[in-house]
């Protein structure tokens, strides 16, 4: 048995999507990169090796996967990548009706194998949900707290213009909201919340938004044992204190990442994000305390709102949800 990603004989585990082994370094790369997406809505790396320079994009409108020329030529046959590039409408190896192409053979029940692989091999304590076949995907049901993310989700195709009421529920004040209210509005697939943007007046201290988000999140979670994919995200606009951030990590049982809006050498906006959406941690990382304090000082000195609001800054973090929910447009818009 060999690693089908790099050819190493030091096989650590089995590839979750295709027949063959996987070495430890390729396993780590696969876990980090599998759910990363580019701005065009397609995955950033090869679905076999999670690397590659020249990527072949599946043209099935319901698929977002890519494959590198190196893997295709090695595993399917020399020159195959050139033939694929000459096709006007190529369908990838996970979408084809037959399982084998040359030496590349799709695994049976690969969605379940992928979930088991992530649960077994990942150091992330958050649960990985089994991806959903396209014919079973339903429109996402969203509860948006404090910040409204309707425009961002519409630009990604998750919500249609004029979507039926109930697909997104937005609440600015949840003081009097109880479990019965949330259960009556739901069920929900995605819960989003944020602290107010810097420079905006607010009626509550910053930690109030965290505590209320955590409370409502418990009401919105599926019942124990449910197989329903359920995602959440909380965004801090650098207004939580260090103690509040520690509390957020403890309550939400996830470490934060830092996402920046950078123009040249200037950091125009920065947010902290806690989330269970796949690959959020892969694309972004935490900053050192001294860097955070420097960024915070810059934020405090601003005389005008950031170029991108918090919801716009984290918009592309929602792209992996295409593996779970129906989307109505394959053409992403870069501006709102």
C-alpha positions in Angstrom: 0.0 0.0 0.0 1.3 3.5 -0.9 0.2 7.0 -0.2 -1.8 8.0 -3.3 -1.1 11.7 -2.5 2.7 11.6 -2.7 3.8 8.0 -3.3 5.3 7.5 0.1 5.5 3.9 1.4 5.0 5.1 5.0 1.2 4.7 5.1 -0.4 6.1 8.2 -4.1 5.8 7.3 -6.5 5.3 4.4 -7.6 8.0 2.1 -11.3 8.8 2.9 -12.4 9.6 -0.7 -10.5 7.2 -2.9 -9.0 3.7 -2.5 -5.4 3.8 -1.3 -3.3 4.9 1.6 -2.2 8.2 3.0 1.0 9.1 4.9 1.0 11.2 8.1 2.2 14.5 6.4 -0.4 14.2 3.7 -3.1 13.4 6.2 -2.3 16.6 8.1 -2.4 18.6 4.9 -5.7 17.0 3.9 -7.3 17.9 7.2 -6.1 21.5 7.0 -7.1 22.1 3.4 -10.1 20.0 2.5 -12.8 22.6 3.3 -10.8 25.7 2.1 -12.5 27.7 -0.7 -11.4 30.5 -3.0 -13.5 33.6 -3.6 -14.9 32.0 -6.8 -16.7 29.4 -4.6 -14.5 26.4 -5.6 -12.3 24.5 -3.3 -8.7 25.8 -3.1 -6.8 22.5 -3.4 -6.9 19.1 -5.0 -9.4 16.7 -3.5 -6.9 13.9 -3.7 -3.6 15.4 -2.4 -4.8 18.9 -1.1 -2.0 20.5 -3.0 -1.3 21.0 -6.7 -0.5 24.0 -8.9 -2.8 23.5 -11.9 -6.3 22.6 -10.9 -9.0 21.0 -13.0 -12.5 22.3 -11.8 -15.5 20.0 -11.9 -18.2 21.6 -14.0 -21.1 19.9 -12.4 -23.0 23.0 -11.1 -23.6 21.2 -7.8 -19.9 20.3 -7.2 -17.1 22.6 -6.0 -14.2 20.2 -6.1 -10.9 20.5 -8.0 -8.1 18.1 -8.9 -4.5 18.8 -9.7 -2.9 17.8 -13.0 -0.2 15.8 -11.2 -2.7 13.5 -9.5 -4.9 13.0 -12.5 -2.0 12.1 -14.8 -0.4 9.8 -12.3 -3.5 8.0 -11.1 -5.9 8.1 -14.1 -3.3 8.0 -16.9 -0.6 10.1 -18.6 -2.0 13.0 -20.6 -5.5 12.8 -18.9 -5.3 16.3 -17.6 -4.7 17.7 -21.1 -7.8 15.8 -22.3 -9.8 17.1 -19.4 -8.8 20.7 -20.3 -10.0 20.2 -23.8 -13.5 19.1 -22.7 -16.2 21.7 -22.6 -18.0 20.2 -19.6 -15.9 17.9 -17.4 -17.5 16.0 -14.5 -15.1 14.9 -11.7 -14.3 11.5 -10.2 -16.7 11.9 -7.3 -19.6 12.9 -9.6 -19.2 10.3 -12.4 -21.7 7.4 -12.3 -18.9 4.8 -12.5 -16.4 4.4 -9.6 -13.1 3.7 -11.3 -11.0 5.9 -13.6 -7.6 4.2 -14.3 -6.0 3.5 -10.9 -8.3 6.0 -9.2 -11.3 4.3 -7.5 -13.9 6.2 -5.6 -14.8 4.7 -2.2 -18.2 3.4 -1.5 -20.1 5.6 1.0 -17.3 8.2 0.9 -19.3 10.8 2.8 -19.5 8.6 5.8 -15.9 7.7 5.5 -14.9 11.3 5.3 -16.7 12.1 8.5 -15.2 9.1 10.3 -11.7 10.1 9.0 -12.1 13.7 10.3 -13.4 12.5 13.7 -10.6 10.0 14.0 -7.6 11.9 12.7 -8.4 15.5 13.6 -7.1 17.1 16.8 -10.1 19.5 16.6 -12.6 18.6 19.4 -15.5 20.0 17.4 -17.7 17.5 15.6 -17.4 17.2 11.8 -20.8 16.6 10.2 -21.3 14.2 7.3 -21.6 16.1 4.0 -25.0 16.0 2.3 -25.7 14.7 -1.2 -26.9 17.4 -3.5 -30.4 15.9 -3.9 -30.9 15.9 -0.2 -29.7 19.5 0.5 -32.3 21.9 1.8 -32.1 25.7 2.1 -30.3 26.9 5.2 -32.3 28.2 8.1 -30.5 31.0 9.9 -30.8 32.8 13.2 -28.9 36.0 13.0 -28.3 37.8 16.4 -27.3 41.4 16.7 -25.8 41.6 13.3 -27.8 40.8 10.1 -26.0 38.6 7.6 -28.8 38.4 5.1 -26.9 40.3 2.4 -23.8 38.2 2.8 -25.7 34.9 2.5 -27.6 36.2 -0.5 -24.3 37.1 -2.2 -23.1 33.6 -1.7 -26.3 32.1 -3.1 -27.6 30.6 0.2 -30.6 32.9 0.2 -32.7 34.1 -2.7 -33.9 37.6 -3.1 -37.3 37.5 -1.6 -36.8 34.2 0.2 -39.7 32.9 2.0 -40.0 34.3 5.5 -38.5 32.1 8.1 -35.3 31.2 6.2 -33.5 34.0 8.1 -34.6 35.3 11.5 -32.8 38.4 12.6 -33.0 39.7 16.2 -31.3 42.8 17.6 -32.5 42.4 21.2 -32.9 39.0 22.8 -33.4 40.1 26.4 -36.9 38.6 26.6 -36.4 35.7 24.3 -36.9 32.3 25.9 -36.4 28.7 24.7 -40.0 28.3 23.6 -39.6 31.3 21.3 -36.5 29.9 19.6 -38.0 26.4 19.2 -41.1 28.0 17.7 -39.1 30.0 15.1 -36.8 27.0 14.3 -35.3 24.6 13.7 -32.2 26.4 12.6 -29.1 25.2 10.8 -26.8 28.2 11.4 -26.7 30.6 14.4 -24.7 33.8 13.9 -23.9 36.5 16.5 -21.5 39.4 17.0 -20.5 42.2 19.2 -21.3 45.7 17.8 -18.9 47.2 15.3 -16.4 49.7 16.7 -17.9 53.2 16.8 -21.5 52.0 17.1 -23.5 53.0 20.1 -24.7 50.0 22.1 -27.0 49.6 25.1 -25.1 46.8 26.7 -21.5 46.0 27.7 -19.6 43.8 25.2 -19.7 40.7 27.2 -23.5 40.8 27.2 -23.6 39.9 23.5 -21.4 36.9 24.2 -23.5 35.6 27.1 -26.8 36.1 25.2 -25.4 34.4 22.1 -24.3 31.4 24.2 -27.8 31.3 25.9 -29.7 31.4 22.6 -27.3 28.9 21.0 -28.2 26.3 23.6 -31.9 26.8 22.7 -31.2 26.4 19.0 -29.1 23.3 19.1 -30.6 20.1 17.8 -31.7 17.5 20.3 -29.0 15.1 21.5 -28.4 12.3 19.0 -29.6 14.3 16.0 -27.7 13.9 12.8 -28.7 17.3 11.6 -25.6 19.4 10.5 -25.7 22.5 12.8 -23.2 25.4 12.6 -22.6 28.5 14.6 -20.3 31.6 14.5 -19.6 34.3 17.0 -17.6 37.4 15.9 -15.9 39.9 18.3 -15.0 43.3 16.9 -12.1 43.5 19.3 -14.2 44.9 22.0 -14.1 41.9 24.4 -11.5 42.1 27.1 -8.9 39.4 27.5 -11.0 37.8 30.3 -14.1 37.9 28.2 -12.2 36.2 25.3 -11.1 33.5 27.7 -14.7 33.1 28.8 -15.9 32.8 25.2 -13.4 30.0 24.6 -14.6 28.2 27.6 -18.3 28.6 26.9 -18.2 28.0 23.2 -15.6 25.2 23.6 -13.5 26.5 20.6 -10.4 28.6 20.2 -10.7 31.9 18.4 -9.1 32.8 15.1 -8.2 36.3 13.9 -9.4 37.5 10.5 -8.0 40.7 9.0 -8.9 43.1 6.2 -5.5 44.2 5.0 -4.7 46.7 2.3 -0.9 46.8 1.7 0.7 47.1 5.1 -2.4 48.7 6.7 -4.8 46.6 8.7 -8.2 48.2 8.1 -10.3 45.9 10.2 -9.8 42.9 12.5 -12.2 40.5 14.2 -12.0 37.5 16.4 -14.1 34.5 15.4 -15.3 31.4 17.2 -17.0 28.9 15.0 -17.5 25.2 14.2 -17.7 25.8 10.4 -15.1 23.5 8.7 -11.8 25.1 7.8 -12.2 28.4 9.6 -9.2 27.5 11.7 -7.2 26.3 8.7 -7.4 29.6 6.9 -6.9 31.9 9.9 -4.8 31.8 13.0 -4.6 33.6 16.4 -2.3 36.6 16.7 0.2 37.1 19.5 -1.0 39.3 22.4 1.3 42.2 21.5 0.0 42.2 17.9 -3.6 42.2 19.2 -3.0 45.1 21.5 -1.4 47.0 18.6 -4.4 46.3 16.3 -6.8 47.3 19.1 -5.0 50.6 19.5 -5.4 51.2 15.8 -9.1 50.4 16.0 -9.6 52.8 18.9 -7.9 55.6 16.9 -10.2 55.2 13.8 -12.2 58.3 12.9 -14.5 56.5 10.4 -16.0 53.0 10.2 -13.9 50.2 8.7 -14.0 49.6 5.0 -15.6 46.2 5.6 -18.1 45.5 8.3 -17.7 42.3 10.5 -20.2 40.3 8.5 -18.6 41.2 5.2 -15.1 40.3 6.6 -16.2 36.8 7.6 -18.4 36.2 4.5 -16.2 33.6 2.8 -16.1 31.5 6.0 -19.6 30.4 5.1 -18.5 28.9 1.7 -17.9 25.3 3.2 -21.7 25.2 4.0 -22.2 24.5 0.3 -21.3 20.9 1.2 -24.4 20.8 3.4 -27.1 23.2 2.2 -28.8 24.1 -1.1 -27.6 27.2 -2.8 -29.4 29.1 -5.5 -26.6 30.7 -7.5 -23.2 29.5 -8.6 -22.1 33.0 -9.5 -20.6 34.8 -6.5 -20.7 38.5 -6.2 -17.6 40.3 -4.8 -19.5 43.4 -3.8 -22.8 44.0 -2.1 
